[in-house]
Amino acid sequence: MEIIIPFNRSSLEGRELEFIFRTISIGQIAGDQIFSKKCHGLLEEVVGGRRALVTTSCTHALEMAAILLGIGTGDEVIVPAFTFVSTANAFVLRGARPVFCDIRPDTLNLDEAKLEELITPRTRAIVPVHYAGVGCEMDAILEIAGRHGVEVVEDNAHGLFGKYRGRWLGSLGCLATQSFHETKNITCGEGGALLINEERFIERAEIIREKGTNRARFFRGQVDKYSWVDVGSSYVMSDVLAAFLYGQLEKWREIQAKRRAIWESYDAELADWAAANGVRRPVVPEHCEQAWHMYYLLMPSLEARTEFIARLKERGVAAVFHYLPLHLSSYAESKELGAWSKERPAECPVTEDVADRLVRLPFYTSMTEEEQGRVIQAVLESKR
Ligand SMILES: Cc1ncc(COP(=O)(O)O)c(C=O)c1O
């Protein structure tokens, strides 16, 4: 059967087209124009960081973080084994070795109880991922990191507008990264942001983002010409995309409210079915205000998941699995990382188990009640 309910679909949630039209009409479509500045302002005001800079992707914001921290050959960076490749890759690009930490069985976030044993004198950074927009145990992570003099960069690709113990996700590490990829709550197709929470990184971040030049200072009139002053790359987002992004960002409360309703409806409607079929629903601790990013289920086994995805597909519903364990990837075994993987073998049984059993249901801001009803019906009828 053809897919009727996609896993994800982007939508217009506000004045995206008006803003794009405006930026093109006034002839300012390169980066750091009106709408990029508006995005920066909103992120700084809401999440409360010292400085926000929109970037071409979350991957690129992570690369900027790696450069800002001075990560180099032989440094170790601790990342969860259950994450997107970029969490690790951005640091590996600088010569670092990824050290994979297992995840908690409840929130599927980096397991802070397993963290300290992974720290060595070469450890430079820990990169927790707030999976599904539910905060990691940041108090413990920050305490351990602080005691060992290790930096914490939040990969907050899923967690914009979520909170941990009343504090915004993205405001807790010295740096944090956001994604505005099509699959995220707030999107512009492809895009990201670096949130800078400590003054010491701001000036260099602007330089790295502008190809290693002090162009940002030049435009502020602080220097009379700009030149090559550091390493860097082209991480600036076009204002056409920033216009789309701001159209979404200014509607963030409405977007989050819509997604909350969808999430809560899935959770209520599927509770009995899940209990009867040995399926686990997401766990959100009391002290976390989640970001309503995704709705996932943990099926009893890999076989059950494979069958579940196939049954939903027969009913026109696209359900998908998520990350494959990074420590079992072909790159972890490659000539570049294979020797390291043998020297420091990752023990991540929870990641391996969860990666086999997790399935994500269709979830997008514009999902109608009828569409969601169809997904729920397909789930309830998924057992033959
Ligand atoms: C945890 C995590 N980090 C980083 C990324 C990369 O985001 P982007 O596509 O904006 O580079 C993703 C992508 O989905 C992700 O899930």
The ligand as a MOL file (V3000), in Angstrom:
LIG
                    3D

  0  0  0     0  0            999 V3000
M  V30 BEGIN CTAB
M  V30 COUNTS 16 16 0 0 0
M  V30 BEGIN ATOM
M  V30 1 C 21.2700 14.0440 18.0820 0
M  V30 2 C 21.5530 14.6720 16.7430 0
M  V30 3 N 22.6250 15.4630 16.5980 0
M  V30 4 C 22.9150 16.0560 15.4290 0
M  V30 5 C 22.1220 15.8870 14.3220 0
M  V30 6 C 22.5120 16.5510 13.0340 0
M  V30 7 O 21.6350 17.5730 12.6950 0
M  V30 8 P 21.7660 18.3390 11.2930 0
M  V30 9 O 21.0070 17.5170 10.2880 0
M  V30 10 O 21.0910 19.6780 11.5360 0
M  V30 11 O 23.1960 18.4670 10.9840 0
M  V30 12 C 20.9950 15.0660 14.4120 0
M  V30 13 C 20.1460 14.8680 13.2340 0
M  V30 14 O 19.0320 14.4940 13.2650 0
M  V30 15 C 20.7020 14.4400 15.6500 0
M  V30 16 O 19.6460 13.6190 15.7930 0
M  V30 END ATOM
M  V30 BEGIN BOND
M  V30 1 1 1 2
M  V30 2 1 2 3
M  V30 3 2 2 15
M  V30 4 2 3 4
M  V30 5 1 4 5
M  V30 6 1 5 6
M  V30 7 2 5 12
M  V30 8 1 6 7
M  V30 9 1 7 8
M  V30 10 2 8 9
M  V30 11 1 8 10
M  V30 12 1 8 11
M  V30 13 1 12 13
M  V30 14 1 12 15
M  V30 15 2 13 14
M  V30 16 1 15 16
M  V30 END BOND
M  V30 END CTAB
M  END
